[in-house]
Amino acid sequence: MHADSARSPDRAGTRLSQAPESLRRREGDVVPSRAQQMAVSTAAAASTYAADRSRPTPTEIAAMREAAAMARGSRLDRDPNPRVGAVLLSAAGQVIGRGVHRGAGSPHAEVEAIADAHRHGSGVEGSTLVVTLEPCHHHGRTGPCVDALLGAGVERVVFGQPDPNPVAAGGAVALADAGVAVVGGVLVKAAEALNPYWTFAMRERRPFVTWKLAGTLDGRSAAADSTSKWITGPQARADVQRLRAQCDVVLVGTGTVVADDPALTLRGPDGEPLPALEQPLRAVMGLREIDARHQVFDEQAQTLRLRTREPATALEQLFAAESRHVLLEGGPTLAAAFWRAGLVDEVVAYVAPMILGSGAACVGDLGIRTLADAPRLTLRDVARIGADVRLTLAPSRDAAEEEAD
């Protein structure tokens, strides 16, 4: 990326007229050399690039798009840290460094961009950093990005999403107090879209909860004799693996463990479990004592026991364990508890073309006695998965929230 992308094509003559007196051509003078013309062009570019320091330039906006694209492909969904991309620009608006954050414990994108510039022999002092997330201002697994930027001599910072984490926020203010020019909120929706579950978790101080259910047309998850394998077909079951891969926790209740003995593992195309380090955390919620010989306690993945019946308490413990997105796969009792607590944020329902007429319902008693009290859902997506249908829904918000959008 070059600063020329931010200039109009008709400025060639203007550049020379803005050159220093020693380079202007008078009658009888020697025409400036190519090197001199290039020097003038670079100086003019820097002047254009820095014309308005209170708003992002076209070059910075293009750099933000590049930073977001790098962040999107950086790593897995299940890391507790957000995806972040950064691009470092010279005073003339040329890209001199790029960086992405590759997960908890690794250098942040800002530090990676500075290191990249140094590897390519570029000086960083007086540069502009464009980054998708406000630089952090706290000591975690790594040091504050604010200190790294000030130490490197970065003169200007342009960021997308303000940091919603109260522990790490405040970087923009600290940079501005130190004399760095700061512009925030650039392409903020695109920046927030990089980390929807992390952003939700930071704002709400709990993980985002997706309830997954598989049932018949009449809302049954098992027949009268308790048989439930398999209500949905193999394509739907494979799609559940995709859904698990997006979440960092798979949560069930003790009742599901006793009744079904599920493994709750993420499997590859060959049907075999992935290595333990690539598995989401398994969590079992409830006070009932259960036999350690159940599959959920094997060594194929880590398992956390949540000794509570309260959904809010369970989510508090999972948030403390750095969970950002929970897949609720428990039975009807656990699902009802989360609904009653108002802690279901998304529903993914796999509906089979089958009618049972009796048997276990997909969700237990919600305490609803009249239709007016039933929770309303907004349909987000419909897809045919083999012989089944997948519905993606979200609890409907009130009118005030809808109008705010």
N, C-alpha and C positions, 0 to 999 in steps of 0.2 A: 504494500500500500504506500502511495506517495502523496505528498501534500498537493501535487499538481491536480489531483482529483477534486480538490476544493476550490480550484481557480476557474475563472471563465476563460475560454480560448482566445478572447480578443485582447488579452492584457500584455501581449509581447512588447508592443511599443511602450506601454505604460511603465513596464519594468525598467527600461533603460532610462526613461525620463526621471524615474525615482532614484536612480543610481547616484553614488557619490559624485561630487563635482569632477574629480580626477578621471572618472570613467565616461563622462559625457562627451559626445562627439561634437566638435566645433568644425567649422570650415577649415579644411587643410589638415585636420587631426588624423592620426592613424586609427583605423577601425579597431575597437577593442578585441582582444583575443577571445577564443572560445572559452578558455578557462575563466577570463574576466566576466564574460557574459553569464556563465554558469554561476559564478559567485553572486552576481547581481540577482539572478533568478532565485537563488536560494534565500537571499536576504529578503526579497519581496514576498516570497512564500511565507517566511516566518512572520513578516508583518501582517499579511492577510490572515494567517492562522490565528494570530493572537489579537485580532482586531477588537473582539468583544469577549472579554474574559468572564462575563457573567452568564453566558449561555454556551451550550455545546456547539462546536463547529461541525460542518459536514464531515470533516475528517474524523473527528471524535465519535460522531454517530456511526460512521462506517466501522470504526474500531470497536465500538460497543457491539455491533452486530457480529463481528468476527469473534470477539471474546465470548459471546453467548453461544455461538456455533461450536467453539472449542469446548466449552463447559458441557454442552449437551452430550457429547460423545466421550466424556472423560472417564466414567466408571460406573459401577453398579448402583442400583437404587437403594440398597440396604445399608449404606454407610451412614453413621449418625451425623456426619458433617454435610454441609450443602455443596452442590456443584458450583464452582466459581471459575470464571475465566478472566484473564487480564491481558491487556496489550499496552506496551510502553511506546510512547511517541517522542521523537526528538523535538527540539525547539522549532524545526521546520515542518513538523507534522509527519515525519517518516517513521515507519515501524522499525524499532530497534530491539524489541524484545517481546516475547510471548510467554504466557504461563497458565497452567491450570492446577487446581487443587485435586490431588489424587486420593484423598481419603484421610481419615483421622490419623494424626501423628505425622503426616507428611507436610512439607513446606506449603504454605498458602500460595495462591496464584500470584499475588503481588511479589512475593519473594522469588518465585520461579521466574517471573518476567525480568526482574532485575538481574538475576543470575544469568539468564539467557542473553541479555544485552552484554554483560561482561564477557561471556564466552565468545561472543562475536566481535569483541574489541570495541564496543561502543560505550562512551561515557554516559552516565545517567544524570549527572547534575544538570538542573534546568529542564528536565524532561517532564512529560505529562503522562500520568498513569490513568488508563481507562479500565475499569473493573466492574463486573456485574453486581457485586455486593459491596456495601460500605466496608472499608477496611476496619478490621477488629481493633479493639483497644483494651485487651486483657491478656493475662498470662494463662494459657491452657496447656495443651501438650506442646505447643510452640509459643514463641514470644509474640508480642503485639505487632501487627503489621504497620501500625502508625510509627513505631520506633524504627522499623526497617526503612520506611519511606523517608522519614526525616534524616536518618543517617546516610541515605544514598543521595540526598540533595534533590529529590523530586520536588518540582516547583508547583505542579498543578495536579489535582486528582478529580476525575470525572467518574461517578459511580451510578449504578442503576438502582438497585433495591436498597433502601435503608435497612440496616440490620435489625430484625425483629427480636433478636435475642437480647434481653436486658443485661445479661452478663457481659456480652461482647460489644454492645452498642456504645456510641460516643466517639467513634473514630473521626467522623467528619468535624465535630466540634474541636477535638484535640488538634487536628491538622490545621484548621482555620486559626486557632489560637496561636499556633506556631508560625503563622505567616504564609501557609500554603493556600493557594486559590483552590476552592472546592465548589464543584457543581454536582448536585445530586438529582435523583429521580429521572435519569435519562433512559428512555425505553424501559420504564419500570415494569410494565406488564410482561414484557418479554423476559426480563430478569426474574420476576417472581415465578413465571411459568417453568423455570428451570428446577425449582424445588418446592412444589406445591405442598407436599406432606411435611417437609421440614419447616416451611413457613407457618403452616397451621400449628404444628407442635410448639414452635417457639412462641406464637401469639397466645395460644390457649393453655400452654404449659401442660399438655397431655398429648398422647399420640392420636392421629387420625384413625378412625375405626371404620373398616369395611366389613359388613356382614355378608358372608357367602352362604347361600342356601341352595339345595337341590331338592326339587319336589315335583309332585304330580300336578295336573291341571286343577285338582281340587285341594291343593295345599297340603298333601301328605308327604312326610319324609320317610315313612316306613309303613309296611303292611300291618295288619292286625296281629300277625305272628311275630312281629319285630324284624322281619327280613327287610333289608334296605339295599342290598348289593345285587344288581345295580339299578337304580332308578333312571339315571342318565346314561348315555352311551359313552363309548371310548373317546370320541372327539371332545365331548364336554369335560370329561375327566382330564384330558390333556390340557384343555384350556385352564382348568383350575391350577395346574402346575405353572402356567404362565402368570396367573394371578398371584400365586405364592411367591414367585420370583420377584415381584414388585414390593413385597412386604418384608419387614424385618422381624415380625413376630407372628406365629400362628397360635391362636388362643382357643382352648377348649375347656370344658368343665370336667370335673371328676366323673360325672355321670356318663359322658361320652367315652371316656377312657375305659370305664368298667364295661359298658355295653358293647362297644365296637372295637376296642383295642387298636386304635389307629396308630400308624407310624408317624404321620404328619411331616414327612420328609419331602424335599424337593428332588425330583427325579429327572434324569436325562432322557433323550429320545429312545434309548435302549431299555427304559423302564427301571434302570438301576439308580440307587440313591447317589447324588453328587457327593463329593468329599465334604467332610464335616465343616470345614472352614467356609464352604460356599452355601451352607444351609441357614435358613432363618432360625431364629430362636423359637423353641417350642415352649409354650407356657400352659400350665394346668392350674385352673382356678377352682377353689372350693375347700371346704373344711374336712371332707371325708378322707379317711386314711385309705390309700390304695396301694396295691401290691407293686413293689419295685420291678417285678418281672414283666410288666406291661411294656410294649414296644416303645412307647413314648419316652421311656427312661433308658433306652439303649445308647450305644456310643455313636450312633450315626449323626447325631446333632446334639447341641446343648439343650437342656430343659430347665425351666425355672418354675418352681412351685409357688403359687400365689395363694397363701392360706387366708382367704377372705371370700365372702359372698357378695361384697359390695363392688360394683363395677368401677366407681370413682376411685376407690382404694387400689384396685388392681391396676388401673391406668396410671395412677400416681407412682406405683412401684415400677411399672414398665418404663415410664418416662425417666425415672431415676436411673434405669438400666440403659438409657440412651435409645429407647425405642421411639420411632417417629411414625410408623404406619403398622397398625395391627390388623390382621385378618382374623375375624371372628368366625370360627368354624364349629363352635359348640352346638349342642342340641337345643331343643325348644325352650328349656328352662333358662339356660344362660342367655339365649337371644332375647327372651322376654325381660330378663333383668336389665339388659342394656337398653332396651326400648323404654322401659319404665323410667330409667334414669336419664333419658334423653341423650344417650351417648353413642348413638349410631349415626355416622356421617355419610355413609354410602351403602347401597345395597346392590349386590351382584347376584341375581337369581337365575338359576338354570332350571328351566321348566320342561319336563318330559311329556310327550304326548300319551299320557296314561292317566287312568282314573281308578282310584282304590275304593272310595266310599267310606272307608274306616281305617283306623291305624293312627300312628303318631302324627300330630300336626307339626308344621315347620316351625311354629312359634307357640309358646305357651300363653297362659292367660295374661293379658295386658291390663286387666281391670277396666276394660271399656264396656260400658253398658248401653250406650246409644251411639248411633252412627255419627252424630255431630262431633263426638270426642275422638274418632279414629284419626290417627296420623295420616296426613296426605303426603304422597310422594310425587316428585317430578321425574318423568321419564327422560333420561339422558341419551340412551342408546339402546337399540335392538339389533341383535345379530342371530342368524341361524348358525348353530354349531352342530353339524351332523344332523341327526333327527330331532335335536332339542333346540330350544330358543334361549338365548341369554339376554336378560334385561338388566340394564344398569340404571339405577334410580338414586335420587337424593331426597332426603326429607325436605318438604316444601318450606320455604321461609315465609315470614309474614310480609304483608304488603309494604311496610316501611322499608324493609331490607331490599325488596324487589325494586322499589322506586329509587333507592340509593344507587343501584347499578346503572 
